[in-house]
Amino acid sequence: MTEELLVATTPNGRSELSAHEHVASASFAGVLGCCVGFPFDTVKVRMQTSNGAYSGIMDCTQKTYREGIRRFYGGLSAQISVAAFLQSVIFGSNRVFNNILGVDKNNLRHYSDWSRMWISGVMTGVCISLIATPTEQVKVMVQSGKSKSPWISASKLYSNLGLKGLYRGWITTAARETLYYGPYFVVYESVRRFLTGSKNDGQVHLIQSMLSGGIAGCAGWFVILPTDYIKTRMQNDSVTNPQYKGIWDCAKQSYKSGGVRVFYTGLTLTLLRAFPVHSTVFITMETLKSLIL
């Protein structure tokens, strides 16, 4: 069955996509991944911002459904409008940093090679945080029910706090993205090599890409969920009468309310979302690469 799902590349003298081909592939993969994972993300955000209003995943899902199926996709327009751009920046900036640091994915033999790939991922995370913070801020307000549309959210934030309002929670977002993308590409490449048993055989293994992408996504989200929880709480805080004085105050109040477990609110749902989303992204990227080359 594995052999049936093996997509061979067409040899034409190239082993990598050009810059514009890379960006286009990543953009398409980003849109598909966003659409697959958005309903899961809505339930996660509502659980993180509910202060215990839901007894669990099913309770939150059922209550959200009663508000209408469209509620699961609240804020999708804002997110999907930047999903293509965001994913192209993720893979594009990572490619640039790999070149700067001399990372060759086909020749990862020493610890220093993997370390440079990790650093490249961290630098990618910093770049992403500059774009992700305002879109995440708007998305959280819509998904939690505090605003009816992304555009109303953005307008309210800007009118009250200026550009600073759109970048509420930037530090926690930057921490989340760097903690995530540092190991993200390393885990993907490590698992892919383990499953294929080769460095680069010039072929795209769909099952292996699916598993590698899913595992990389789940591993990353398990690590960053506490940071994501604090980010979400701060971005959902009142604009005019904030509950939290800062990151540490948010963390302390959250800990007092529910202990360590509160930081892993929605863990099961997050992992259920992460696997198909990141499987979709990498399968799409690898398949498009095999079709283009």
Order of alpha helices (4+ residues) and beta strands (2+ residues): beta-alpha-alpha-alpha-alpha-alpha-alpha-alpha-beta-alpha-alpha-alpha
